[in-house]
């Protein structure tokens, strides 16, 4: 199979940059449901523009390409060890060329391998079948939505919904809660794959396999089909909306599978996937490894998604020049659209942990600065400079234990991320005169175009590309104020409202 490695590389590239046909249709319907002038409508507009940009640039739709996970069917006699080596070679090459972000981190040392190879990475599931072809399916599921996966053990008391027993009504309560708890942190509108039964491990695998079903298919089990339709309808009544801004579309798909279980256990496992639903598949000739068919690519595919200009400039936006003054920041309020120009720094999990225990290197001036929760995809040029190829926000809530203290220590005026933050950060914003700005999750191409220069990097060797502290100069970088310096939080408001609705669905 001399062509197998190149076929896998084509699959990785296409999956990273080009959404499947059924996902495109679902997103197009979601755009139609939202008021174009609302915050939800602006989010969907930015998403649609970003989808087109990713295809045009052949670059990641979202900078977080997750942990590449392959499900492969093979006929008898195929050399799976050679296939595994070819897959690893293809993953390393896709990482080198910026189609995948280097995401493989040693759990004990924190070191990034730099090529997406490591212990149990990438994830490869081989299964035999009777056909003579090879089927390879791939899902790239980012860490933000992966962190919103959730597993329930029934019977249980479900917040807002009461007792959930070992029956379909108990499953229904789990699924409604799973959508509620994701809020905007999983980059809604999203999709859920559900596994009923199994053990803790196989239940999650079954849930993830459901994400390979087409959005427009019908469950063969009438009871599960009815439940899928009910969850889709009721989840959207929560009005969490795109990015958790509030709105009519929160969930775009629900797919449920079952497996047998032991008498002592009843697990309901939910795999949450963001709007950047990156899964594709190919059928290969088993003698050559060449692609004979693509899955999830339809003849009537919506090829151009853009509706509007993303977050358009109307003249009513607030221009924030970095470094920013406390006066300028305290004048902002929830709902304001901010356009940022000037210096910006990135900082994620490893950075926040480091700053809590150490000072920054000499020469880094963060007074009045803007910190972007972002793990970009960055390539090095021949002259030693860097260029950004994907740079959307990461989920901010992971930094909640640190953020207020980091704002104070570094003299920051703005934090950019997605999904919002909690009460400690909200109090820190008030105390120190700072704001939280929500960028559009997954819009990696949309924001990369706003970064015109990489001025430097720190901690690259220790932390790796996603976690390093990158220094940018940005121009016309748009975001929405969702937590201000006066104690107001859009995220808290939407959470409270959706929890109230959740209680009526019991």
C-alpha positions as CSV (number, residue, x, y, z in Angstrom):
1,X,0.0,0.0,0.0
2,X,2.5,2.6,-1.2
3,X,-0.2,5.4,-1.2
4,X,-1.6,4.8,2.3
5,X,0.5,7.4,4.0
6,X,-0.3,10.1,1.5
7,X,-4.0,9.2,1.7
8,X,-4.0,9.6,5.4
9,X,-2.2,13.0,5.1
10,X,-4.9,14.1,2.6
11,X,-7.6,13.0,5.1
12,X,-5.9,15.0,8.0
13,X,-5.5,18.1,5.8
14,X,-9.1,18.0,4.6
15,X,-10.5,17.3,8.1
16,X,-8.6,20.1,9.6
17,X,-9.6,22.7,7.0
18,X,-13.0,21.8,5.5
19,X,-16.2,21.0,7.4
20,X,-18.4,18.1,6.2
21,X,-21.5,18.7,4.1
22,X,-24.0,17.8,6.8
23,X,-22.3,20.1,9.3
24,X,-22.3,23.0,6.8
25,X,-26.1,22.6,6.3
26,X,-26.7,22.5,10.1
27,X,-24.7,25.7,10.6
28,X,-26.5,27.4,7.7
29,X,-29.8,26.7,9.4
30,X,-28.5,28.1,12.7
31,X,-27.4,31.3,11.0
32,X,-31.0,31.7,9.6
33,X,-32.5,31.4,13.1
34,X,-30.4,34.2,14.7
35,X,-31.0,37.9,14.5
36,X,-28.0,39.2,12.4
37,X,-27.6,42.2,14.6
38,X,-27.6,40.3,17.9
39,X,-24.5,39.1,19.6
40,X,-25.5,35.5,18.6
41,X,-25.9,36.7,15.0
42,X,-22.5,38.3,15.0
43,X,-21.0,35.2,16.4
44,X,-22.6,33.0,13.6
45,X,-21.5,35.5,11.0
46,X,-17.9,35.3,12.2
47,X,-18.1,31.5,12.2
48,X,-19.4,31.5,8.6
49,X,-16.6,33.8,7.4
50,X,-14.0,31.7,9.2
51,X,-15.2,28.5,7.6
52,X,-14.6,29.9,4.1
53,X,-11.2,31.3,5.1
54,X,-10.0,27.9,6.4
55,X,-10.8,26.3,3.0
56,X,-9.2,29.2,1.1
57,X,-6.0,29.1,3.2
58,X,-6.0,25.3,3.6
59,X,-5.4,25.9,7.3
60,X,-7.1,24.7,10.5
61,X,-10.7,25.9,11.0
62,X,-9.9,26.0,14.8
63,X,-6.3,26.2,16.1
64,X,-7.0,23.4,18.6
65,X,-6.9,20.3,16.4
66,X,-7.2,18.1,19.5
67,X,-5.9,14.6,19.7
68,X,-6.2,13.0,16.3
69,X,-8.5,10.0,16.7
70,X,-8.8,7.3,13.9
71,X,-11.4,4.6,13.6
72,X,-10.2,2.0,11.0
73,X,-11.8,-1.0,9.5
74,X,-9.4,-3.5,7.8
75,X,-9.8,-6.7,5.9
76,X,-8.0,-9.9,6.9
77,X,-4.3,-9.9,6.1
78,X,-3.6,-6.2,6.2
79,X,-0.3,-5.2,8.0
80,X,-1.7,-3.0,10.8
81,X,1.8,-2.3,12.2
82,X,2.8,-0.8,8.9
83,X,-0.4,1.2,8.8
84,X,0.2,2.5,12.3
85,X,3.7,3.7,11.3
86,X,2.3,5.4,8.1
87,X,-0.4,7.1,10.2
88,X,2.2,8.4,12.6
89,X,4.4,9.7,9.7
90,X,1.4,11.4,8.2
91,X,0.5,13.0,11.6
92,X,4.0,14.3,12.1
93,X,4.1,15.7,8.6
94,X,0.7,17.4,9.0
95,X,2.1,19.0,12.3
96,X,5.2,20.2,10.6
97,X,3.2,22.0,7.9
98,X,0.7,23.5,10.3
99,X,-2.3,21.4,9.5
100,X,-2.3,20.2,13.0
101,X,-1.2,22.0,16.2
102,X,1.4,20.2,18.2
103,X,-0.7,18.9,21.1
104,X,1.0,15.9,22.5
105,X,2.2,16.8,26.0
106,X,4.0,14.4,28.5
107,X,1.6,14.2,31.4
108,X,4.4,14.1,34.0
109,X,7.0,16.5,32.6
110,X,4.7,18.9,30.7
111,X,7.0,18.7,27.7
112,X,5.4,18.9,24.2
113,X,6.8,16.4,21.7
114,X,6.3,18.9,19.0
115,X,5.0,16.5,16.4
116,X,1.8,15.1,17.9
117,X,3.4,11.8,18.6
118,X,3.7,10.3,22.0
119,X,2.4,7.6,24.4
120,X,-1.0,6.6,22.9
121,X,-1.0,9.5,20.6
122,X,-2.4,9.6,18.0
123,X,-5.4,7.4,19.0
124,X,-5.9,4.6,16.6
125,X,-8.8,2.0,16.8
126,X,-8.5,-1.0,14.5
127,X,-11.5,-3.2,13.8
128,X,-11.8,-6.1,11.4
129,X,-14.6,-6.4,8.8
130,X,-15.4,-8.8,6.0
131,X,-15.1,-6.3,3.1
132,X,-11.9,-6.1,1.1
133,X,-11.5,-2.3,1.3
134,X,-10.0,-0.2,4.1
135,X,-12.1,2.4,5.8
136,X,-10.4,5.2,7.7
137,X,-12.4,7.8,9.7
138,X,-10.9,10.7,11.6
139,X,-12.2,13.1,14.2
140,X,-10.3,16.2,15.4
141,X,-12.0,17.2,18.6
142,X,-10.6,20.2,20.4
143,X,-9.8,20.3,24.1
144,X,-12.4,23.0,24.9
145,X,-15.3,20.7,23.8
146,X,-13.5,17.6,25.1
147,X,-13.4,19.1,28.5
148,X,-17.3,19.4,28.4
149,X,-17.7,15.7,28.0
150,X,-19.6,14.3,30.9
151,X,-20.5,11.0,32.3
152,X,-23.5,10.2,34.7
153,X,-23.9,7.1,36.9
154,X,-27.6,6.4,37.4
155,X,-29.6,6.7,39.6
156,X,-28.5,10.2,40.4
157,X,-29.8,13.6,41.4
158,X,-29.4,15.9,38.4
159,X,-29.1,19.6,39.2
160,X,-32.2,21.5,38.2
161,X,-34.0,18.3,37.0
162,X,-34.3,16.1,40.1
163,X,-34.0,12.4,40.3
164,X,-32.9,10.4,37.3
165,X,-33.6,6.7,37.3
166,X,-32.3,3.9,35.2
167,X,-34.7,4.4,32.3
168,X,-35.1,6.7,29.2
169,X,-36.5,9.5,31.3
170,X,-33.4,9.4,33.5
171,X,-31.2,9.4,30.3
172,X,-33.3,12.4,29.1
173,X,-32.5,14.4,32.2
174,X,-28.8,13.6,31.9
175,X,-28.7,14.8,28.3
176,X,-30.5,18.1,29.0
177,X,-28.1,18.7,31.8
178,X,-25.1,17.9,29.6
179,X,-26.1,20.7,27.2
180,X,-26.7,23.1,30.1
181,X,-23.4,22.5,31.7
182,X,-21.5,23.1,28.5
183,X,-22.8,26.7,28.1
184,X,-20.5,28.6,25.8
185,X,-17.3,26.9,27.0
186,X,-17.6,24.1,24.5
187,X,-18.1,26.6,21.6
188,X,-21.9,26.3,21.1
189,X,-23.9,25.7,19.0
190,X,-22.7,22.1,19.4
191,X,-23.5,18.4,18.9
192,X,-23.6,15.5,21.4
193,X,-22.8,11.9,20.9
194,X,-24.3,9.7,23.6
195,X,-23.5,6.2,24.9
196,X,-26.0,4.4,27.1
197,X,-24.4,1.5,29.0
198,X,-21.0,-0.2,28.8
199,X,-18.4,0.5,31.4
200,X,-16.8,3.9,32.0
201,X,-14.3,3.5,29.2
202,X,-16.4,1.8,26.6
203,X,-19.3,4.2,27.3
204,X,-17.2,7.2,26.3
205,X,-15.9,5.3,23.2
206,X,-19.5,4.5,22.2
207,X,-20.4,8.2,22.7
208,X,-17.6,9.4,20.5
209,X,-18.5,6.8,17.8
210,X,-22.0,8.4,17.6
211,X,-20.3,11.6,16.4
212,X,-19.5,9.7,13.2
213,X,-23.2,9.4,12.4
214,X,-24.6,11.8,9.9
215,X,-26.6,14.7,11.4
216,X,-29.5,14.0,9.1
217,X,-29.8,10.2,9.8
218,X,-32.5,8.5,11.8
219,X,-32.0,6.2,14.7
220,X,-33.1,2.7,13.9
221,X,-34.7,2.4,17.4
222,X,-38.0,4.3,17.5
223,X,-37.6,5.2,21.2
224,X,-34.0,6.5,20.7
225,X,-35.1,8.4,17.6
226,X,-37.9,10.1,19.6
227,X,-35.4,11.0,22.4
228,X,-32.9,12.4,19.9
229,X,-35.6,14.7,18.5
230,X,-36.8,15.7,21.9
231,X,-33.4,16.6,23.2
232,X,-32.7,18.7,20.1
233,X,-35.9,20.7,20.6
234,X,-35.7,21.2,24.4
235,X,-32.0,21.9,24.4
236,X,-32.6,24.9,22.1
237,X,-35.3,26.2,24.5
238,X,-32.5,26.8,27.0
239,X,-31.5,29.8,24.9
240,X,-27.8,29.5,25.7
241,X,-27.1,30.3,22.1
242,X,-24.0,30.7,20.0
243,X,-20.9,31.2,22.2
244,X,-23.1,31.2,25.2
245,X,-24.3,34.8,24.3
246,X,-28.0,33.8,24.4
247,X,-29.9,32.9,21.3
248,X,-32.1,30.4,19.5
249,X,-29.6,27.8,18.6
250,X,-27.7,25.9,21.3
251,X,-27.6,22.3,19.9
252,X,-27.4,21.2,16.3
253,X,-27.4,17.4,16.7
254,X,-28.0,14.6,19.1
255,X,-27.0,11.0,18.4
256,X,-27.6,8.1,20.8
257,X,-26.2,4.5,20.9
258,X,-26.6,1.7,23.4
259,X,-24.5,-1.2,24.7
260,X,-25.0,-3.9,27.3
261,X,-23.9,-3.2,30.8
262,X,-23.3,-5.1,34.1
263,X,-26.2,-5.1,36.6
264,X,-24.3,-2.8,39.0
265,X,-23.7,0.0,36.6
266,X,-25.8,2.3,34.4
267,X,-23.6,4.9,32.8
268,X,-24.7,7.7,30.4
269,X,-21.7,9.1,28.6
270,X,-21.9,12.3,26.6
271,X,-19.2,13.4,24.1
272,X,-19.8,17.1,23.4
273,X,-18.5,18.5,20.1
274,X,-18.2,22.2,19.2
275,X,-19.6,23.8,16.0
276,X,-16.2,23.2,14.4
277,X,-17.3,19.5,14.0
278,X,-14.3,18.1,12.2
279,X,-14.8,14.5,11.1
280,X,-14.3,12.9,7.7
281,X,-13.6,9.5,6.3
282,X,-12.2,7.7,3.3
283,X,-12.5,4.3,1.7
284,X,-9.2,3.0,0.3
285,X,-8.1,0.4,-2.1
286,X,-6.5,-2.3,0.1
287,X,-3.8,-3.1,-2.5
288,X,-2.6,0.5,-3.2
289,X,-3.9,2.5,-0.3
290,X,-5.4,5.1,-2.7
291,X,-8.6,6.9,-1.9
292,X,-11.6,5.6,-3.8
293,X,-14.4,7.4,-1.9
294,X,-14.8,10.3,0.6
295,X,-17.4,10.1,3.4
296,X,-19.5,13.2,4.5
297,X,-18.8,15.0,1.2
298,X,-22.1,15.5,-0.7
299,X,-22.7,16.6,-4.3
300,X,-25.1,19.4,-3.1
301,X,-22.7,20.7,-0.5
302,X,-22.9,24.4,0.5
303,X,-19.5,25.4,-0.7
304,X,-19.4,29.1,0.5
305,X,-20.7,29.8,4.0
306,X,-20.1,33.5,4.6
307,X,-23.1,35.5,5.8
308,X,-22.1,39.2,6.3
309,X,-18.6,40.3,7.3
310,X,-18.2,38.5,10.6
311,X,-18.2,41.3,13.3
312,X,-18.6,44.3,11.0
313,X,-17.3,47.7,11.6
314,X,-20.2,50.1,12.1
315,X,-18.5,53.1,13.7
316,X,-20.1,52.3,17.0
317,X,-17.3,50.1,18.2
318,X,-14.9,51.1,21.0
319,X,-11.3,51.2,19.8
320,X,-8.9,50.0,22.5
321,X,-5.3,50.9,22.0
322,X,-2.9,48.6,23.8
323,X,-1.4,49.2,26.3
324,X,-4.7,50.5,27.7
325,X,-5.5,53.0,30.5
326,X,-7.7,52.1,33.5
327,X,-10.0,55.0,32.5
328,X,-10.6,53.6,29.0
329,X,-11.3,50.1,30.4
330,X,-13.6,51.2,33.2
331,X,-15.7,53.1,30.6
332,X,-16.6,49.7,28.9
333,X,-19.7,47.8,29.7
334,X,-21.1,44.4,28.9
335,X,-22.3,44.2,25.2
336,X,-19.8,46.7,23.8
337,X,-17.9,45.6,20.7
338,X,-14.2,46.4,21.1
339,X,-11.6,46.7,18.3
340,X,-8.1,46.2,19.6
341,X,-4.9,47.7,18.1
342,X,-1.4,47.3,19.4
343,X,0.4,44.9,21.6
344,X,-1.1,41.6,22.7
345,X,0.4,38.6,24.7
346,X,-0.8,35.0,24.8
347,X,-1.0,33.0,28.0
348,X,-2.6,29.6,28.8
349,X,-2.5,27.0,31.5
350,X,1.3,26.5,31.9
351,X,1.9,30.3,31.7
352,X,-0.6,31.1,34.5
353,X,0.9,28.4,36.7
354,X,4.4,29.8,36.0
355,X,3.5,33.4,36.7
356,X,2.0,32.5,40.1
357,X,5.4,31.3,41.2
358,X,7.9,33.3,39.2
359,X,8.4,36.7,37.7
360,X,8.5,37.3,34.0
361,X,11.8,37.6,32.2
362,X,13.3,41.1,32.1
363,X,12.1,43.3,29.2
364,X,8.5,42.0,29.1
365,X,6.2,45.0,29.8
366,X,2.6,43.9,30.6
367,X,1.5,47.1,32.4
368,X,-1.9,48.1,30.8
369,X,-1.5,45.0,28.6
370,X,-3.9,42.5,27.0
371,X,-3.6,38.8,27.6
372,X,-5.1,36.4,25.0
373,X,-6.1,32.9,26.1
374,X,-4.8,31.4,22.9
375,X,-2.7,28.5,21.8
376,X,-1.9,29.5,18.2
377,X,-0.7,27.5,15.3
378,X,2.6,29.1,14.4
379,X,5.2,28.3,11.7
380,X,8.8,29.5,11.5
381,X,10.0,31.3,8.4
382,X,13.3,30.7,6.7
383,X,14.7,34.0,8.1
384,X,13.9,32.9,11.7
385,X,10.8,35.0,12.1
386,X,7.3,33.5,12.9
387,X,3.9,33.7,11.2
388,X,0.5,32.9,12.7
389,X,-1.7,30.5,10.7
390,X,-4.5,30.0,13.2
391,X,-5.3,31.8,16.4
392,X,-8.7,31.5,17.9
393,X,-9.4,31.7,21.7
394,X,-9.2,28.9,24.1
395,X,-11.7,28.2,27.0
396,X,-10.9,30.6,29.8
397,X,-12.5,28.9,32.8
398,X,-9.4,26.8,33.3
399,X,-7.6,29.9,34.4
400,X,-10.2,30.8,37.0
401,X,-8.0,29.8,40.0
402,X,-5.2,32.2,38.8
403,X,-6.7,35.0,36.8
404,X,-7.4,37.7,39.3
405,X,-4.0,37.3,40.9
406,X,-2.3,37.4,37.4
407,X,-4.2,40.5,36.5
408,X,-2.9,42.2,39.6
409,X,0.7,41.0,39.3
410,X,1.1,41.9,35.7
411,X,-1.0,45.1,35.6
412,X,-3.3,43.7,32.9
413,X,-6.3,45.7,31.6
414,X,-8.0,43.1,29.4
415,X,-8.3,39.3,29.2
416,X,-9.5,37.8,25.9
417,X,-10.9,34.2,25.7
418,X,-14.1,32.3,25.2
419,X,-16.8,31.0,27.5
420,X,-16.4,33.5,30.3
421,X,-14.9,33.2,33.8
422,X,-16.2,32.9,37.4
423,X,-16.7,35.0,40.5
424,X,-13.1,35.3,41.5
425,X,-12.1,36.8,38.2
426,X,-15.2,39.0,38.1
427,X,-14.2,40.4,41.4
428,X,-10.6,40.9,40.2
429,X,-11.8,42.8,37.2
430,X,-13.6,45.2,39.5
431,X,-10.7,45.5,42.0
432,X,-8.0,46.2,39.4
433,X,-9.9,47.9,36.5
434,X,-9.9,45.2,33.8
435,X,-12.4,43.6,31.5
436,X,-13.0,40.2,29.9
437,X,-13.5,40.1,26.2
438,X,-15.1,37.2,24.5
439,X,-13.6,36.3,21.1
440,X,-15.5,33.9,18.8
441,X,-14.5,30.4,19.7
442,X,-13.1,28.3,16.8
443,X,-12.6,31.3,14.5
444,X,-8.9,30.7,14.1
445,X,-8.6,32.1,10.6
446,X,-10.7,35.1,11.3
447,X,-8.4,36.2,14.2
448,X,-5.1,35.1,12.5
449,X,-5.7,37.8,9.9
450,X,-5.7,40.4,12.6
451,X,-2.2,39.5,13.8
452,X,0.2,41.2,11.5
453,X,3.5,40.7,13.4
454,X,4.9,38.2,15.9
455,X,7.3,40.4,17.9
456,X,8.7,37.7,20.2
457,X,8.2,34.6,22.2
458,X,9.1,33.4,25.7
459,X,9.0,29.9,27.3
460,X,8.9,28.2,23.9
461,X,11.4,25.5,24.8
462,X,9.9,24.7,28.2
463,X,6.2,25.0,27.3
464,X,5.9,24.2,23.6
465,X,4.0,26.2,20.9
466,X,0.5,26.2,22.3
467,X,1.5,27.2,25.9
468,X,4.4,29.6,25.2
469,X,4.0,33.3,25.8
470,X,3.8,34.8,22.3
471,X,3.9,38.6,21.7
472,X,1.9,40.0,18.9
473,X,1.1,43.3,17.2
474,X,-2.6,43.2,16.2
475,X,-4.8,45.4,14.1
476,X,-8.6,45.6,14.1
477,X,-9.0,42.6,16.4
478,X,-12.7,42.4,17.4
479,X,-14.2,41.0,20.6
480,X,-17.3,41.5,22.8
481,X,-17.2,42.7,26.4
482,X,-19.0,40.0,28.4
483,X,-17.6,40.8,31.8
484,X,-16.9,44.4,32.8
485,X,-15.2,46.3,35.6
486,X,-18.5,47.0,37.3
487,X,-19.5,43.5,38.3
488,X,-21.6,42.7,35.3
489,X,-21.3,39.3,33.5
490,X,-23.3,38.1,30.5
491,X,-22.1,34.6,31.2
492,X,-23.7,34.6,34.7
493,X,-26.9,36.1,33.3
494,X,-27.2,33.4,30.5
495,X,-26.3,30.6,33.0
496,X,-29.0,31.8,35.5
497,X,-31.6,32.1,32.7
498,X,-30.9,28.7,31.2
499,X,-30.9,27.0,34.6
500,X,-34.3,28.5,35.2
501,X,-35.6,27.0,32.0
502,X,-33.9,23.7,32.7
503,X,-36.1,23.3,35.8
504,X,-39.2,23.6,33.7
505,X,-38.1,20.6,31.5
506,X,-38.1,18.0,34.3
